[in-house]
């Protein structure tokens, strides 16, 4: 659940950042993808830490 939220938040953040920098469609899509990937990895590690500490 945290990973999915991270992907969505990252994609929106990346797209808005690229749009604010006056990027073309390809730039917006690339930023959205990269930010979604980074936020998903952070969400994955947060999920692993939470599950590991719950035991």
Secondary structure, DSSP 8 states (H G I E B T S, - for coil): -HHHHHHHHHHHHHHHHHHHTT--HHHHHHHHHHHHHHHHHHHHHHHHHHHHHH-
